[in-house]
Every structure is written in C-alpha cells, then in structure tokens.
Amino acid sequence: MRLSRRLQAVARLAAGTVRMADVGTDHGYIPIYLVQKAHAEHAIAMDIKRGPLERAKENIRLYGLEDKIETRLSDGVAELRGGEVDTVVIAGMGGALTINILREGKEILSSVETLVLQPQSELHLVRRYLQNNGYCIAAEDMELDEGKYYPMMKVRHGIQKEWEEYESRYGRYLIRQQNPILGEYLEKELKICENIRRELQEKQGGHIERRLEEVEHQIQLIKRAKEDMK
C-alpha cells in the first residue's frame, strides 16, 4: 500500500497503536497501511456513507486483511464502543466538522488514548476547542502534497496551557521545530496578505478599513511566527 504524502504523515502520527479507528475512512488506506506495516494490530474503518465503506471493504479484501480490519457504518464515532480502540484518526475533514465529531463523541472518546487530527480548515479553532475541552497537543507535523499544505497533530487527554494567538493559528510545535514546510507556508501567506493590503490601501469605505485591520493583524501573526522560527 502506497500512500500520498499527506496520508503518510497522518499514518506516522498514528503508528504504534494496538487497536485504531479511522473516522471517514473513504478508501480505507490508513487502516490498511498501518496494519500491513505492523504499526497497528487491529483497525476499524468507519464512514458515514455506504459508498466509501464499500470501497474500503474491497481494498481490505484485496490486501487479505479481513481478519484484522473491520468496517463500520458510523456518523463520526457513534458506532464505536468505549474502550474499543486506543487511537482514533480523524483526517481530511473541515475544522467545523472535526470539532462536531469531537463534541458529539466526547463520552466515547474519553476512553481513547490518542487522537490524530488533520483538519482541512480552521485549524486554530480546532486547537482552541482542544485546549478548552481537556485535550493537549502532544506533537504536530505538516506536509506539502500536490501543492496543498496539510498541518496535523497528535492529541491526548490532559491540561494544556493557553497558547499565544499566533501559536494557535500556525502551531506551537511546528514553530519551535522550525518546520521547513511551515516556513514555506508562512512566506507564501505573508506575500498574499501584503498584496491584499496594498490593494485595500487604494480603496475607501468603512468595510475596507475593517478588512484592512484584519489583514494587518494577520500579517503581524505571521511575522511573529516567522520571528520565533529563527
């Protein structure tokens, strides 16, 4: 099983588990990879839609892993039983949906040791939710795959001290580790914001001023993150 760069990075964060569940499994690639590489002993591939779950079943049969990977139709972690797995992967979904899955599955997830999260958007909101709901971020990674940037994190239960705003937006561990992909992303975002600022400065209106303030604030957050990476 060969994975995309994004899924390889997710799998690295999830490796070393005994029993894992993959929420929104789609083709079942992550469970297959982890079991095939002996990074997990047993896996549950879960999806809310029957179509993706059938594709996952077919791939599981193709690799001869029916005895180690089961499939389950599930809205989030609703069909997962407490204590059934030690790791849950939630990857490839929007930030709001990721938060909703965490919120709706709070009781079940209380028995899960590790979460691996790879939201596609609003990562700072996911980080804030974790901080306010008894989770702490243990590790972060970031991958560039086909021109898109994918931050991700390993999460455990615990108390996390409040992060600075720029850390919540771009990732404290990514910044402290001087992650080169984050550095590239920040450079790109800074240029975009500076171009937007120049365009806004040529216009007038109350809404323009408000937007300009937002862009200025974002530029300062980016610069703070860049400064900490030196």
FIBA-357791 format. One record per residue (C-alpha): residue number from 0; residue in three letters; x, y, z negated. Coordinates in Angstrom, 1 decimal. Each point is the difference from the previous one (the first is absolute). Last residue first. Layout:
! FIBA-357791
- NUM, ALA, X, Y, Z
...
//
This chain:
! FIBA-357791
- 229, LYS, 14.7, 32.0, -13.5
- 228, MET, -3.3, -1.8, -0.4
- 227, ASP, -1.3, 2.4, -2.6
- 226, GLU, 0.4, 2.9, 2.4
- 225, LYS, -2.0, -1.8, 2.6
- 224, ALA, -2.9, -0.6, -2.4
- 223, ARG, 0.0, 3.6, -1.1
- 222, LYS, 0.1, 1.1, 3.7
- 221, ILE, -3.0, -2.2, 0.8
- 220, LEU, -2.0, 1.4, -3.0
- 219, GLN, 0.9, 3.6, 1.0
- 218, ILE, -1.1, -0.6, 3.6
- 217, GLN, -3.3, -1.5, -1.3
- 216, HIS, -0.6, 3.2, -2.1
- 215, GLU, 0.7, 2.2, 3.0
- 214, VAL, -2.5, -2.1, 2.1
- 213, GLU, -2.7, 0.4, -2.6
- 212, GLU, 0.6, 3.7, -0.3
- 211, LEU, -0.2, 0.4, 3.8
- 210, ARG, -3.3, -1.9, -0.1
- 209, ARG, -1.4, 2.4, -2.5
- 208, GLU, 1.3, 3.0, 2.0
- 207, ILE, -1.5, -1.4, 3.2
- 206, HIS, -3.4, -0.5, -1.8
- 205, GLY, 0.1, 3.7, -1.0
- 204, GLY, 0.7, 1.2, 3.5
- 203, GLN, 2.9, 0.8, 2.3
- 202, LYS, 2.3, -1.7, 2.4
- 201, GLU, 3.7, 0.2, 1.0
- 200, GLN, 1.1, -1.3, -3.4
- 199, LEU, -2.1, -3.1, 0.6
- 198, GLU, 2.1, -1.0, 3.0
- 197, ARG, 3.3, 0.4, -1.9
- 196, ARG, -1.3, -2.0, -3.0
- 195, ILE, -1.2, -2.8, 2.3
- 194, ASN, 3.5, -0.2, 1.5
- 193, GLU, 1.6, 0.0, -3.6
- 192, CYS, -2.4, -2.8, -1.0
- 191, ILE, 0.9, -2.2, 3.0
- 190, LYS, 3.7, 0.6, -0.5
- 189, LEU, -0.3, -0.9, -3.7
- 188, GLU, -2.0, -3.1, 0.8
- 187, LYS, 2.8, -1.3, 2.3
- 186, GLU, 2.7, 0.7, -2.5
- 185, LEU, -2.0, -1.7, -2.7
- 184, TYR, -0.6, -3.1, 2.1
- 183, GLU, 3.8, -0.3, 0.7
- 182, GLY, 0.8, 0.2, -3.7
- 181, LEU, -2.8, -2.5, -0.8
- 180, ILE, 1.6, -2.4, 2.5
- 179, PRO, 3.4, 0.6, -1.6
- 178, ASN, -1.2, -0.9, -3.5
- 177, GLN, 2.1, 2.3, -2.3
- 176, GLN, -0.6, -2.5, -2.8
- 175, ARG, -1.3, 2.8, -2.2
- 174, ILE, -2.3, 1.2, 2.7
- 173, LEU, -1.4, -3.4, 0.8
- 172, TYR, -0.4, -0.7, -3.7
- 171, ARG, -1.9, 3.2, -0.7
- 170, GLY, -2.3, -0.4, 3.0
- 169, TYR, -1.0, 2.6, 2.6
- 168, ARG, -3.2, 1.5, -1.2
- 167, SER, 0.1, -1.1, -3.6
- 166, GLU, 3.7, 1.1, -0.2
- 165, TYR, -0.8, 3.5, 1.4
- 164, GLU, -2.8, 0.4, -2.5
- 163, GLU, 2.3, -0.9, -2.9
- 162, TRP, -0.6, -3.4, -1.5
- 161, GLU, -1.9, -0.6, -3.2
- 160, LYS, 1.4, -2.7, -2.2
- 159, GLN, -1.1, -3.5, 0.9
- 158, ILE, -1.6, -2.3, -2.6
- 157, GLY, -0.4, -3.6, 1.0
- 156, HIS, -1.4, -2.6, 2.4
- 155, ARG, 2.1, -0.7, 3.0
- 154, VAL, 0.4, 1.5, 3.5
- 153, LYS, 2.3, -0.6, 2.9
- 152, MET, -0.2, 2.8, 2.6
- 151, MET, -0.4, 0.9, 3.6
- 150, PRO, 0.9, 2.8, 2.5
- 149, TYR, -0.6, -0.6, 3.7
- 148, TYR, 1.2, 2.4, 2.6
- 147, LYS, -1.1, -0.4, 3.6
- 146, GLY, 2.1, 0.0, 3.1
- 145, GLU, -0.3, -3.7, 0.8
- 144, ASP, 0.8, -1.0, -3.6
- 143, LEU, 1.9, 2.3, -2.4
- 142, GLU, 0.1, -1.5, -3.5
- 141, MET, -0.2, 1.3, -3.5
- 140, ASP, 0.6, -1.7, -3.4
- 139, GLU, -1.0, 0.6, -3.5
- 138, ALA, 0.5, -1.8, -3.3
- 137, ALA, -1.5, -0.4, -3.5
- 136, ILE, -2.9, 2.5, 0.3
- 135, CYS, -2.0, 0.0, -3.3
- 134, TYR, -3.7, -0.8, -0.5
- 133, GLY, -2.4, 0.8, -2.8
- 132, ASN, -2.6, 2.0, 1.9
- 131, ASN, 1.2, 3.6, 0.1
- 130, GLN, 3.4, -0.8, 1.5
- 129, LEU, -1.5, -2.4, 2.5
- 128, TYR, -2.5, 2.6, 1.2
- 127, ARG, 2.7, 2.6, 0.4
- 126, ARG, 2.1, -2.3, 2.1
- 125, VAL, -3.0, -0.8, 2.2
- 124, LEU, -0.8, 3.7, 0.4
- 123, HIS, 3.7, 0.6, 1.0
- 122, LEU, -0.3, -2.8, 2.6
- 121, GLU, -2.8, 1.8, 1.8
- 120, SER, 0.4, -2.2, 3.1
- 119, GLN, 0.9, -3.5, 1.3
- 118, PRO, 0.2, -1.5, -3.5
- 117, GLN, 2.6, -2.7, -0.5
- 116, LEU, -0.6, -1.4, -3.5
- 115, VAL, 1.7, -3.1, -1.6
- 114, LEU, -1.6, -0.8, -3.3
- 113, THR, 1.6, -2.0, -2.7
- 112, GLU, -1.0, -1.8, -3.2
- 111, VAL, -3.7, -0.6, 0.8
- 110, SER, -2.2, -0.6, -3.0
- 109, SER, -1.3, 3.6, -0.1
- 108, LEU, -0.6, -0.3, 3.7
- 107, ILE, -3.3, -1.9, -0.6
- 106, GLU, -1.3, 2.7, -2.3
- 105, LYS, 1.1, 2.9, 2.2
- 104, GLY, -1.3, -1.5, 3.2
- 103, GLU, -2.4, 2.9, 0.9
- 102, ARG, 2.6, 2.6, -0.9
- 101, LEU, 2.9, -1.7, 1.7
- 100, ILE, -2.1, -0.6, 3.1
- 99, ASN, -1.2, 3.6, -0.1
- 98, ILE, 3.5, 1.3, -0.3
- 97, THR, 1.1, -2.0, 3.1
- 96, LEU, -3.0, 1.2, 1.9
- 95, ALA, 0.8, 3.7, -0.8
- 94, GLY, 3.7, -0.6, 0.9
- 93, GLY, -0.8, -1.5, 3.4
- 92, MET, 0.7, -3.6, 0.6
- 91, GLY, 3.1, -1.9, 1.4
- 90, ALA, 1.0, -1.8, -3.1
- 89, ILE, -1.6, -1.3, -3.2
- 88, VAL, 2.2, -2.9, -1.3
- 87, VAL, -0.9, -1.7, -3.3
- 86, THR, 2.5, -1.8, -2.2
- 85, ASP, -0.5, -2.3, -3.0
- 84, VAL, -2.9, -2.0, 1.3
- 83, GLU, -3.0, -1.8, -1.5
- 82, GLY, 0.1, 1.7, -3.4
- 81, GLY, -3.4, 1.6, 0.6
- 80, ARG, -1.9, -1.4, 3.0
- 79, LEU, 0.2, 1.6, 3.4
- 78, GLU, -3.2, 0.3, 2.0
- 77, ALA, -0.5, 3.7, -0.8
- 76, VAL, 3.7, 0.8, 0.9
- 75, GLY, -0.8, 2.3, 2.8
- 74, ASP, -3.3, -1.1, 1.6
- 73, SER, 0.7, -3.7, 0.4
- 72, LEU, -0.1, -2.8, 2.5
- 71, ARG, 2.6, -2.5, -1.3
- 70, THR, 2.8, -1.8, 1.8
- 69, GLU, 2.3, -2.6, -1.6
- 68, ILE, 3.7, -0.3, 0.4
- 67, LYS, 2.1, -2.9, -1.4
- 66, ASP, -1.8, -3.1, 1.3
- 65, GLU, -1.0, 1.6, 3.2
- 64, LEU, 3.6, 0.9, 0.8
- 63, GLY, 0.6, -1.8, 3.3
- 62, TYR, 1.3, 3.0, 1.8
- 61, LEU, -2.8, 0.0, 2.6
- 60, ARG, -2.5, -0.9, -2.7
- 59, ILE, 0.9, 3.2, -1.8
- 58, ASN, -0.2, 2.0, 3.3
- 57, GLU, -3.5, -1.4, 0.7
- 56, LYS, -1.2, 0.8, -3.5
- 55, ALA, 1.4, 3.6, 0.3
- 54, ARG, -1.9, 0.5, 3.3
- 53, GLU, -3.1, -1.3, -1.7
- 52, LEU, 0.5, 2.5, -2.9
- 51, PRO, 0.5, 2.8, 2.5
- 50, GLY, -3.4, -0.8, 1.6
- 49, ARG, -1.9, -0.7, -3.3
- 48, LYS, 0.5, 3.5, -1.4
- 47, ILE, 0.6, 1.0, -3.6
- 46, ASP, 3.4, -1.7, 0.0
- 45, MET, 2.0, -2.2, -2.4
- 44, ALA, 3.0, -2.3, 0.5
- 43, ILE, 0.7, -1.9, -3.2
- 42, ALA, 3.6, -1.2, -0.5
- 41, HIS, 1.9, -2.8, -1.7
- 40, GLU, 3.7, -0.6, -0.7
- 39, ALA, 1.3, 3.4, 1.0
- 38, HIS, 3.5, 1.2, 1.3
- 37, ALA, 0.5, -3.5, 1.4
- 36, LYS, 0.6, 1.5, 3.5
- 35, GLN, -3.1, -1.7, 1.4
- 34, VAL, -2.0, 1.0, -3.0
- 33, LEU, 0.9, 3.7, 0.2
- 32, TYR, -0.3, 0.1, 3.8
- 31, ILE, -3.4, -1.7, 0.1
- 30, PRO, -1.3, 2.2, -2.7
- 29, ILE, 1.2, 3.1, 1.8
- 28, TYR, -1.2, -1.0, 3.5
- 27, GLY, -3.6, -0.9, -0.9
- 26, HIS, -1.3, 1.5, 3.2
- 25, ASP, -2.1, 2.7, -1.8
- 24, THR, 1.0, -0.5, -3.6
- 23, GLY, -2.3, 2.8, -1.4
- 22, VAL, 1.1, -0.9, -3.5
- 21, ASP, 2.9, -2.4, -0.2
- 20, ALA, 0.0, -2.2, -3.1
- 19, MET, 3.1, -1.5, -1.7
- 18, ARG, 0.9, -3.0, -2.0
- 17, VAL, 3.6, -0.6, -1.2
- 16, THR, 1.5, 3.3, 1.0
- 15, GLY, 3.7, 0.6, 0.9
- 14, ALA, -0.7, 2.1, 3.1
- 13, ALA, -2.7, 2.8, -0.1
- 12, LEU, 2.4, 2.9, 0.4
- 11, ARG, 1.8, -1.8, 2.8
- 10, ALA, -3.3, -0.9, 1.7
- 9, VAL, -1.0, 3.7, 0.2
- 8, ALA, 3.3, 0.8, 1.6
- 7, GLN, -0.4, -2.8, 2.5
- 6, LEU, -3.6, 1.1, 0.7
- 5, ARG, 1.2, 3.5, 1.0
- 4, ARG, 2.9, -1.3, 2.1
- 3, SER, -2.4, -2.3, 1.9
- 2, LEU, 0.0, -3.6, -1.1
- 1, ARG, 1.5, -3.2, 1.6
- 0, MET, -1.5, -3.3, -1.1
//
